[in-house]
Amino acid sequence: MEKEIKKEIKAFLVTAVIIGFFSTSIWILPPLGDLINPNGPFWNQTKGPFGYPEYEVFKDPNLHGDKVVVYRDEYGVPHVYAEDYRDLFYVYGYLQASDRFFEMMLFKLVGYGRLSEVAGSLTIPLDKYMRTISLWKSAEDLIEIAKENKEEYERAYNMIDEFSKGVNKWINTHQHDLPIEFSIMDIPVESWSMLDSALMANLAGLMLSWVTEDLNMETLRLTMGDYLEENGEYGVSLDDLFPLWNMSYPYETPIIPDNHSLFPQSEDNSHGIYSMNLLETIYGLSHIESVVLKSLKDSIFRFFLEPFFRRFEWGIGSNNWVVGGANTTTGLPILCGDPHLMLMAPSVWYEAHLVCIDEEMEELRDPRDPSIKYYFKKTYNSYGVSFPGTPVILIGHNEHCAWSETNVGSDSFIDFYAETLNEEEDKYKYMGEWKDLHIIDSPILVKNGPIKYEEPFQIRYTRHGPILTDVLSVLEGVPYLGGSAPEDYEHLSVKYIGYNNSDLYNQLVAFDLLNRAENVFQMKTALQYYPNPPQNFVVSDDSGNIGMICAGLFPMRAKYSDTENWEGAWIYKEEYTGRYIQPGDGSGQEWIGFVPPEHIPHCINPPNQSYLASANQRTIAASIYNYSIGHIWSANWRARSINRYLNVSNPHSPYYRKKISFNDLQDIQYSDYDIAAQNYVPVILEAYNSLTQSGKDEFSSDFKEAIDYLTEWNNSANYRYHMDKYLIAPTIFEEWMKILPENLWGDEWNDAEATGSYPDAQITEFWIMNKTEDDPFFDNLETSKTENKTDIILETLEEAVNKLEKKYGSIGSSWIWGNHHQLALIGTPLILSVLAGNDPESWPIHGSGRVLNNAPIIDFKIEEGPISFDASQYVFGGPSWRQVIDFSHIERSVGVLPGGTSGNPLNPHYTDQVDLWVDGNYKELIFHEETEDWVEDDITATQEWYKWDY
């Protein structure tokens, strides 16, 4: 009997332990019972429909009109038809949440600096970073301005308000049917607000516009600048290697072909200034990447966030262009766009078609002169893509117009200031006086098993912005959170343009008007409201107009005339660019306003060419523009490639004296032709031939075979200089390109003990293509002999071959480019594959980081806990959306995502567009204005919303 009682007690205790184990959080893991509960969210998700319900009816008293209809096409893309625009965005919010709620919540936690509430102590550094840069503050300002100007901009306010209500409608009705990731990561389910949507817009802006080049230039000034002055034999200064704003880079092809449409160049070089109270505004951001994470949950954060914030390593950018009707086979413009962002599953974009027909006109005031009125139709009929969590179509087209953006990317939007603090570090000096630091207590809630604790944290602000070094110090030893300050600067603050929103410059208003514009000139009006981050908008319309508008705010800087007695005035000079760290005591360069909107670079219907194109290159030639708007741009490979194709008057264009067709432009968008290979490969072969002809030939058999592959590539009629996934030569050339900058510049940098970056790729190209054999930079200071240009070129190739040989064996099929250049989508399936010790699903692809099909490799490794992952062969960034808009037949316009509509890995629309994207194919963008235009076979799912009371 006693034995039986003991068995029962033991059984009870075991049962209690099991129940406790599966119902209790352990460290940062969720209650595991959720994962095995058949009625829990995990299994509800897996039991959900594979696709979407064929037919649903919603009775919703919140509607303003009588009815909303949603059709899903064969790719699950929603086409929303509403009678009232408020209902349009209400239902759009519901649809985004139904497809992308995990994605929205993940980046909401990132934006607010709240990851530690879910992931525990390991994400505290990232949360501190995000608290410091205060994206939420800018979001609060935007919403507050929207509320204050609700009467003036009623549509913009209602748009974001109704969108948030729609998101909450889905949340409230799907508490037990959440995405799988909510079970894995134990994410709390919260309501959505207008502030959250504004935060998503700011987070997108952060990804596009944060540049720490000033810190890089300051370290170079203190090291390489002095080194080049002391070593006159180089014959160059730091400004020759890193050109100033008013100096041209080699091989430039500026976006704006001339400045005739801007303003006549004045003899006194005077400027207007659009003034705002910038000196009293708090700004600040920081370059963020992900932290080292351990465990399943942390793996998900790392895999999602690391490529997101390491965007400059793989050359974030975009392509866009428009060809005017004079050069197309259709006689009307064709517009192309492909933003280059993180490639993830679910996609970074949400694709949709939004329709609300209303022929009434809306009257708006000019953002600077209220006496000027503008009139826009209220009709909303737009197809394109949005960032999840935001209500507007950011890239797309309506029935009359099309638009696409590229990042301006220049170092013009951020300045850094060396602040002077008192001993107590509660005051800072400005213009001879001690000012109180603005200090915010912002404790961080941290998950620790079933409980949470508060981690104390403070944010300190000067008039310039947050003190960034406060955050850098807590990140010591944490990789990927770059942008560290030079050692000489103990208290470094940062000022960033991304925090400026006003009633005159408001993203919501700008994109609402852009989506309703009827011609290029109305689009130009809409973009006067656009604040940041500055973007190159290519625009066109069905009347044949084309344009490029560099929209956004560009700071103008001045210095005080008397910094000894602090009497005088602010003096503006165009050479004030914020290129280096500025003194924070008022004696440095301060922002006094913005370049006037009418002087911002733009061009409509250029007189001397029938196309406009941008690929993150210089906006406008320095010689014809009176303002400084930065000095850091893309390496220009893609821009030169676009111009090679579209300039049909150039004998080197494949379309010389031809009309360009709709299909041609799809091929161009997918092009893997490499301008760098076009220029460098003949130089490599010439160097080898000159050396062998002189009797020197001591290279390995693999080296000689590599020369043979490059020679074959150079002579090919069909694949010459194409980064084709079936070839071996691209693998060799890519490795040569990776090693070249180190071999050219590295020894001088080491000798100077410099830590800043090497010169831009255009400068490297100029040195190889134009400098003499004995230029001193070609000599390797770390060897006893004296090298020349030929030595550097061939030694770089020899090093490349040796590295490839060590990694892949002797030259052969294992060196084929597609084996080492593969698309992998960041998402839950990839993470689970890696954790299981398997390679992720991947697709060999054409391209590289220099071609129009921009597909660079982020070369990083993860060796943390259960994770072992080498990313050196995977492409995580590139064309995140491709569109080609044909104004001769708007309904045959095409586009494609490298993913799909749904965020559910079990849904067939999760990655159903990937194969199209990989092969350079597209899908038709169905663009019916009325529900009656739909053919039944094109509809895979229908939702009908009615204004009925429950």
N, C-alpha and C positions, 0 to 999 in steps of 0.2 A: 504493500500500500504506500509506504514511504517512498519507494522507488517510483511509483506512478505519479505521486504528487510532484516529486522532483522533475520528472519528465514534463509534466504539465507546466510547471513554473518555467522550466527551460524553454519549452515551446512558446510560452507567453512572452518571455523576454526576447527571444529571437524574432518573434512576430513584431513586438514593439520596436525593436531596433530597425527591422526592415521598413516598417511604416514610417518611422522617424527619418530614416535615410532618404526615402523617396518623397518625403513631404517637406524637407528642410533644405535651405540653401547651404552649400558648403563652400566657404571662401567666396569666390565670385561665380560659382556654378549655380544654375537655377535648380529648383526642386525637380529631381529627375522623374518624379511621378508624372509630371506633365507630358513627358515624352512617351510614356507607355500607357497612359490613360486613354482608352478608346474614345472617350468623349472630350478629350483635351484638344487644345488648339492644333497640336501637331497632326493628329489623325484626322481632325476636321479638315485641315488643309489638304492632306493627301487624298481624302475621300471627295474633295471638291471636283467639279466638272473639269474635264480635260478640254479646256477652251472656255466658252462662255455659254450660259443658258440660251437655248434657241429663242425663247420669248419670255420677257418679263414685263410686268405691269406694276408701276409705282403710283400710289395715291398719296399726294403730298400737298398739304394745305399751305406750305411755304412758297409755292409757285406764285408768280405775279401774273403770268399768262395762263391760258387754259391747258396748254399741252407742250411737251418736249418729246422729240423722237430721237433715238440714238440707233444708228445702224453700224454694225461692225462688218468690215470688209473681210476678204479672205486672209488678211494678215492680222486680223484683230484690231485694226486701227479704228477708233471711234469717230463717227461723223455725226455731229450734234446739231439738231435743227430746233430752234426755239422761237417763240413768238415775242418774247421779251428778253432783252440782253442780260438782265439780271438772272433770269433762269438759265441762260446759256452758261454763265460762269458758275452758277450753283451746281448744275449737273456736271460741268467740267471738273470741279473740285471733287465731286463724288467719284467720278471715273478715275481720276489720277490716284486717289486713295485706294480704290479697289485694285489697281494694278501695281502701285508703287509705294505702298504705305511704309514698308520697311526702309526703303531707300530714303524716304522723306524723314522718318524718325531718326535714322542713323546720323544724317547730316545736320538735323536739328540739334542733336546732342553735341556734335562737334562744334557747331556755330556758337552755342551758348557756353561752351567749356564745361560740359556736364558728363563727359564719358565715364568719369570715375564712379558715378552713381551706379553704373552697370558693370564696368570692367575692373573696378577696384583700384588699388594704389598705383598700378603700373602706368595708368594714363594720367596721373596727376600732373606731370610736366606739360603734357599737351593741353590739359585744361587750364593750367596757369597761363600758358601762352595765349589761349583763346580768350580768357578773361581779360588779359592785359590789352589785347588789341580791340576788344569791345565792339565787335560787329553788331551786337544787340543794340548798342547806343545809336549807331547810325540807323538801324531799323526802326527804333523808337522815334527818331527824328522824322523819318520818312512818313510813318503812320500819323504822327502828330500834325505834320504839315498837311497831309491828306485830309485830316479831320478839320483843320482850321480853314482849309480852302474847299470844303465839301461842296459849297454852293457853286463855286467857280468850276471845279473839276469833279462834278458829281459822278460822272461815269467811271472815272478812275477809282474813286472811293468805293462805289458800289461793286465794281468789278472784283476787287480784292476782298471785300466784305462777304459777298455772296459765294465766292470761291471757298473761303474759310468755312462758311456754313455748310457747303456741300461736302467738304472733307469730314466735318463733324457728323454729318448725316450718315456717312459710311461707317465711321468709328462707332457710333452709337448703335448701329444695327449689326455689327460684326464683331462683337466682343469675344465670341467663341469661334471665330473663323479667321484668325489672324495668320499672316505669313509664317512659314516654318521658322525663320530666323528669330522670331519673338520667343519661341520656346527654347531654342538653343541658347540665346543670349539673355533671356529673362529681362527684356526691355519693358519698362512700364508703358502702359497705354494712356496717352494723354490727349486732351482735346487740342485742336489746331486753332491758331489765331492769325489775324492779319499780320501781327508782328512776326510770326514764324515764316510767313511767305516773304516778308521783306528781308528777313534774315537769310533765306535761301538765295535771294538775289545778291545780297552782300557777299555770301560765301562764294558764289560764282564769280563775282568781281574780284575777290581775293585771289582766286586761282588764275585769273587772267592778268592781273596788273601789279602784283607785288614783285619788285625788282630791288635787290640789295647791291646794285652796281656801285653806289656811292661808297660803300664800305670796301668793296674790292679796289676801287680807284684810290681810296685813301691809303690802303696798304701798299699799293703800287707806287704812289707818289713818295712814300717814305722809304721805299727800297729801290725799285727799278728806276725811279726818277733820278735819285741821287747817283745811282750806279752808272747810268748813261751819261750824266754830266761829268763824272770822274773818268770815264773811259771814252774819250773823244774819238777813238779810232772807229767806233761804230757809226759815227756821222748822223745819228738820229737822236731825237728826244722822245720822251714818253708820249708827247702829243702826236708824233709820227706813227707810233705803234697803236695808239688809242686816240684817233682823231677827235678834235673838238667839234662842237655842234656846227660851226661854220666851215668845217673842212670836209671835203668829199672823201668817201671811201672808194677804193678801186671797184670797178665793174658795177657801179650803181645803175639801177633802173627805177627811179622814183615813181611812186604811185600816181601823183599828180603831175601831168606832163608839163604844165606851165602855170604861172600865177596870174594870167590875164583876167581870169574870172574873179580874182580876189580883190586886188586894189592896185593902183599904179604905185610903183616903187618911188617913195618920196626922197628928195635930195637930202633932207635933214634926218632921214631914217627915224622919224617920229612915229609914235604908236598911240592908239587908243587903249584904254584899259577898262575891262568890265570889272567893277569893284564890288567886292563883298567883304563882310566882316571876318575875313579869314584869320587875322592875327588874334582874334579872341576865341577861335574854334579849336576844340580838342580833336586831334587826329591821331592815328596810329595803327599800324599793322605790323605783322612780322612774317618772315618767311617760315612756313611751317611744313613739316613733313611728319611721318609717323614715328612712334616710339617703339622700342623693342618690346614685344609682347610674348607672353607664354600662355599656353593652354588653348583649348579649342576656341573659346569665346574671344580671347585676345588675338588669335590667329585671324579671325574674321575681320576684326578692326584693322589689323595690320595690312592684310591683303587688300582691303577696300581703300585704306587711307594712304598707304605708302606711294603708290603710283599717282594718286590724286594730287599729292603735294610735292612730288618730285618732278613736276612737269617741265621745269627748265632743263633737266638733264636730257630729256628726249626731244627738246625743241618744240615746246608747245607753240602752236601757231594755227594758221588757217590759210586757205586759198579762197579767193573769190574773183570773178571777172564777169564782164558783160561784153558781148560782141554786138555792135550796132547793125541795124538792118542792111546797111550798105555792103557789109561783108558776110552776110549769111545767105544761105540758099532760100530761106523763107521770106526775106525782105523785111523782117521784123527782128527786134533784139532777142537774143537767147542769153539767159543769165545762169551762171553756175556758182555754187558755193559748197565748201566742205570744211567745217570747223574741226580743228585737230585737238582733241581732248582725250581723256582717259577712255579706253575701250573696256567696257564692263558689262556684266549681265546681272541685273537688268541694265539697259542702256542708260547713258548719262542724259539722254533726251527722251521726251515723251511726245509721240507723234499723234496729231489729231487734226480734224477739220471742224471748224466752228462756224455756224451760220445763224444769223438773225437779220432778216431783211427789214429795213426801215428807211423809207425814202426821205424822211424829214432831215433838215439840216441843223447842225449844232453850231452855235456861234462861240468863238473863243477870242480872248485878247492876246495881243502880242506879248511875249514874256518880258520885253523891255519897254515897249511903248503901248500903254493900254488904249490909246486912241486908234490903234490899228486892229482891225478885226479879221479873223479867219473863219471860214465856213467849211465844215466837214459833214459829209453824209453820215447818218447814224448806222448805216448798214455795216454788219460785220460778217464777212465771208472769207475766212482765212484758212489756209492749209499750211501746216509746217510743224515745228517742234518747239517745245517749252522745256525749261528745267523743271523737273519734278518739284512740286511745292509752290510753283509760281503760276499765275493765271494767264500769262500773255504768250502769244506766238512770237518767239524771238527771231527765228529765221524761217522764211516761207514766202507765200504769195497770196494775193487775193485775186479778184476777177480782173483787175486793171494793172496791178503793180506787183513787183517782186523785189526782194531784198535779201542780202546775206552779209555777215560781218566777218572781219578779221581783226585781230588784236593789233593796236598801234605798237605796243611793246617797248616804246622808247623809255629811257630813264628820265622822265620829266614829271612824274606824279608823286615822288617820294623824296624827302630830304631828311638828313640826320643832323642832330645838333649836340655838341659837347656841352653839357650843362655844368655849372658851378654851384655846388651845394655847400651849405654851412656845416659846422661840425656836427650839429644835431641831426642833420639831413632831413630837416622839415621845411627848409626854405631854399630857393634858388635865386641867383642874381640875374637881373635883367635891367638894362639901361641904368646902371648905377644904383639900383635899389634891390633890396631883398624882398622877394615875393613868396607868399605861402604856397607850398606844394598842395595840390588838390589830391587828397588821399581817400581812396575808397576801400572799405573793408569788404572783401568778397570771399568768404569762407567756402571751401569746396566740400561737397558731400561725397563721401567715399564708401563704397560697398565693401563690407567685410563679413561674408557669410550672411546670416539672417539679419544682421544689424548694419547700420551705417553710422559713420562718425564724421566730424567736421575737421577739415584740414585748414588752419588759419592761412589767410593770404590777403595781401594788400596790393593795390595798384596805385602808383604815384604818377601824377601828371604835372607837367609844366605847361606853359602857354602853347608850346609847340606840339605836345602830345605825350603819350606815356613814356616812362623811362624804360627803354627796352633792355638795358643791361641788367635790370632787376630780374628779368625772365631768363636771360642768357645764363646767369649764374646758377640757376636751379637746373639747367639743362646740361651742365658739365658732364661729359662722358656719355651723353645720350646721342646716338647717331642720328643723322638725317634732319637735324633741326638747325641748319646752317645759318649763314648771315652773321657770324660772330664779329664783334667789334675789334678794332686794333687795340693792343694792350694799353696804349697811352690814354684811352678814353674810359674813365671809370663810370661816368653817368651819361649815357647816350640816349637821347630821346628821338622819337621818329614822328614825322608829319606826313600824312598820306591823304591824297585827294579823294579816296574812296568813301570818305565820310560826309561828303558835301551833298545835301539834298535841300532844295528850297522850293518855294512856290513857283519859281521861274524855271527851275531845272528839276524835273521829276521823272524818274524812269517810267512810272505807271502811265503818266500822261503821254510821254513820248511814244511808247509802244502801242498804246490804245489808238493814238492818231495815226501812227505808221500803218497799223493793220486796216485802218479805214480810208487811207489815202487813195485818190483816184488818178494821180499822176506824179511824176518825179518832183514837181515843184511843191506839191503838198507834202511829199515825203521830206523834202528839205525843211519845210516849215515844222513838221513834226519833230525833226531831229534837233531843232533849236532848244527843245525842252530836255534833251538827253544830257545827263551829267557825267556819268562815269561807269566803268572805266572807258577811256577813249577808245573808239572803235572806227575802223574803216568800213563804212556802209556802201556797198555797191548797190545801185538802184536802177530800175528801168520800168517802163510802162508800155501799154499796148498802143500808144500813139507813136512809138519809135524813139522816145527820149531815153538817154542813158546818163548815168552820173556816178560819181564817187564822192562821198562826203565823210570827212574825218571828224566825226562828232564827239563832243565831250569837252571837258574843262582842262585847259593847259595853264598852269600857274605862271605868273609874271613876278620876277623877283627884284628887290631893290636893297640898297644898303643905306644906312643913316649917314648923313653928310658930316656930322660932328660927334664922334664917339668919345671925345675927351670930356666935353662939357654937357653932352646929351642935349644939345640945342641944334636946331636946323630942320632938315626935311629928309624924306626918303627919296633917293635918287635911283631911278630905273636905268639899267643898262642891259642890252641884250646878251652880253657875255656872262651875265649872272645866270648860271644854269644849275647851281646846287650839285655840281659834279663831285665835290669833295665834302667831307664832314665840315659843318659850319660851327663857329662859336655860338653858343646859346645865350650869350649875355647881351645880345642886341647888336653887336658889332659885325655880325655876319649877314648873309643874304636872307631876307625875309620875304614871305609871300605878300603881295599887295593887291592882287587881283588876278584876273584871267585874260587870256587873249580874247578880244571881242569876237562874238560868234560870226560876224560877217567877214572876219579875217582868218578864220580857221580854214585850213586847206580844203578845197573842194573843187570839183570840175563837173560841169554839166554840158553834154554834147561837145566834146573837144573838137576844135576846128581842124586839127592836123592828123587825127587818127580816129579809127572807127571802133575802138575798144578801150576799156579801162580795166586794170587788174591790180590786185594787191596780194602779197604773200608775206606780210610782216616786214617788208623792206622799208627803207627810208620813205617818209611820207612825201616830201617835196625837196627839191634840190636846194642846198644851202645858199647857192649863189643867187637865187631869185626870191628868197623869202626873208622877211625882216624880223622874224621872231625865232627864239630858241624853243623848240619843242622836243628836245632830247637829242641823244647821240648814240643810243644803243638800239640796233635793229637786227633782224634776221640776217643770216650769212648770205642771203640773196640768191642761193642756188635755184629755189623754186620760182622766184620772180623772173629770173632770166629764162627759165624754161617756159613759163607762160608766154613771155614776150616772144620767144623763139617760135612758138606755135601761132600766136595771134597776129603778129606783125606780118601780114601777107605781102607787104611791099619789100620785105627783106628776102633776098635770094636764098638765104639759109633756112627760111621757114619751109616746113614740109607742105605748107599750103600756099606757097608763093604764087601770087596772081590767081588764086582760086577763091571761091566762096566756101565758107565753112558751114557744114551741115549740123543738124541736131545730133546725129549719131557721132560725127567727128568730135563734138565737144564732150560727149560721154567718154570717148576713147582718150581724149586729152586729160580729163579729170582722173583717169585711172593710169595715166602714163608713168612708166618707171624709167624714163630716159634721164640719165644722170649727167648734168652739165659738168660736175667735178671730174667724172671719168673722161668726158670729152676733152677736157683741158689737160688732165694729168697723165692719162695713159700714154699718149704719144711722147710725153716728156720722159716717162719711165723707160719706154722702149728705146728712145734716142740715147738716154744715158747708158743703157746696157750695150747698145751697139757701138757707141763711141769707145767704151772701155774695152770691149772684146776686140775691136779693130786695132787698138793700141797694144794688143798682145796680152792683156790681163784678163784671165778667166779662171778664177779659183772658186767658183760657186758650186754648190751641191747639185745633184741630179734633180731633186725636187724644186730647187730654185730655177733651174733651166726649164723645167716643165711648166712652172708657174709663168715664166716668160712666154712660153709657147701658148698657154691659155690666154694670156693678155694680148698676144699678137693676133690670135684667132678672133678674139673679141673685137679688137681694133679694126680688123679687116672684114668683119661680118656685114653682109648686106641687110640682114633682117634684125639682128640683135645687138648691133653695135652700141655700146655704152648703156644698154638696158640692164637694170638690176633684176634680171629674170630669175625666177626661183628654180629653173631647171639647169642653170649654168654654174660652172665652177669659178669663172673669172670674177664675178661679183664678190664672192667670199674672199678672194685674195685682195681685191681692191679695197674692200671695206676694212680689212685688217690693216692694210697700209695706211689708210686715211686715219685710223684711230691712233696709230703710232707716230705719224709725221709731226704733229705739233710738239710733242715731247722731245723728239730728236732735233727739231729746229731751235726751239726756245729754251728747253729745259736746263741746259748747262749754264746759260747766263742767269736764269732765275735762281738756280742753286748757288751760283757764285755770289749773287747779290743777297742771298738768303731771303728771297721774295716769296710770299705766300699767295699773292693774288693770281688771277687767271692769266692765261696766255692771250696774245692778241687774237682778234676776231679771225674767222676762217678766211675772210676776204684779204686780210693782211698777209696771212700765211700763203695764200694763193699768189698774191702779188710778189712775194719774195721768191717763190719757186719759179714763177713764170717770167719775171722781169729782172731780177738781180743778177749780177755777174757771178761767175764761178767762184771767185775768191772773196765774196762778201764775208765780213768777219763773223756774222751770225752762223755761217755754215761750218765754221771750225768748232769742233767739240772740245771745249776747254778741259774735259775730264780724261782726255787721252794725250799721249805724248806726240802724236803726229798732227799734221795740219790738214784737216778735211776741207773739201770743196763741195759745191752743190751736187755734183755727180755722186760723190761719196755718200752724202746724206740721203739722196733719193734711193740708191741701191742698198745701202745698209738698212734703211727702213724696210725695204722689200724683203731683205734677207731675214730681218727680225720677224716680220709678219709670217713668212713661210715657216720659220722655226717654231713659232707659237702654234700655228695651225697644225703642223706636223706632230707636235707634242700632244695636242689635244685630240686630233682626229686620225692620226697615223699618216702613212705616206699618201701623197696626193692621188686623188681618185674620186670615186663616186661619193665617198663620205664627206667630201668637201663641197658638194652641191649646195648652192645658196639656200634652197628651200629646206634643207635639213637643219639649218641654223638660223632661220628667219621665219618665225611662225607666230601667227596670231593666237593669243590666249586671253580669254575674257575674264577679267577680275570679277569673281562672284562666289556664291556659296558652293556650287559644284566643283569649281577649281580648288577651293580650300579643302573640301572633303576628300578630293582625290589625292592631294598632297599629303594630308594627314594619314591617309591609308597607305602611303608609300608608293603611290602611282604617279605617273606623269599626267599632267592635266590634259584635257581634250584640247587639241590645237590644230591649226590649219596652216600649211606652208603657203606663203604669200610672196608676190612680187613686191618690189619697192625698197626704200631705204629712208633714212632721215633727211635726204637731200632732194628727193624727187617729188613730183606732184602727188603721187600715191604715197604720201608721207607716212613711213612706217619704221621709225627708229626703234632701237633696242635699249631698254633700261637695264644696264648690266649690274645686277645686284644679287646677293645671296642671302638666304635666311637659314641660319643654323641655331634654332632656339627650341629647347625642349623637344616636343614630338615632331617639330617641323624641320625638314631638310629639303631645301628648294633652291635650285640654281636657275636664275632667271635670264642667264646670258644669251639664250637663244629665242627668247619670247618678246613679242611686240605687245605692249600694253597701252600704247598711245598712237593716235593717228586720226584719219577721217571718221569722226563720230557721227556724221550725217552727210550724205551726198545728195544734192538736188541739181537738176537741170530743168530750167523753166523756159518753155517755148511759147512766145506770145502770138505766134501764128495759129496755135491750137493749144490753148491753155490746158485742156483736158488730157493732152498726151504728155504733159510734163511728168518727169520721173524723179524718184528718190529712193534711198535705201539706208537702213540702219545696220550697224554691225552687231545686231542683236534682235530684239523684238519688242512688242508692245507690253507684254506681261512681265511682272516681277516674280511670278511663281515658277520655279524650276520644273514643276509638273505640267505646266501649261504648254501646249504645242506652239504658242506664240512667244515663248521665252527667247528662243534664238532662231526663229524660222526665217529670218532675213540674212543670216550669216553667210550661207553658201552663195547667195546673190552678191553680197558685198565682196567676198573673197575672189570671186570670178570676174569682178568688174561689171556685173549686170545690175539692172534696176527693176523696180516695179512701178507700174503706172500709179500716179497719185489721183485717185478718183475724186473728181471735183464737180459734183452735182449741186446746183443751186437750190433745187427743190427735191423734196422726198419723192415726188412723182417721177423724177428722172431715173430713179434706181431700177435696175433689172433684178428680178428676184434671185437669180443665180449668183449675183454678186454679194448678196447679204448672207452672212453666216450667223448673225445674232441680232435681235431687236429688243430695245427697251422703249417702253412708252410711259411717260410721266403725265399724270393728270392732276389738276387742282381739285381734288376731292378731299373732303374731311374724312378722318378715320371714323 
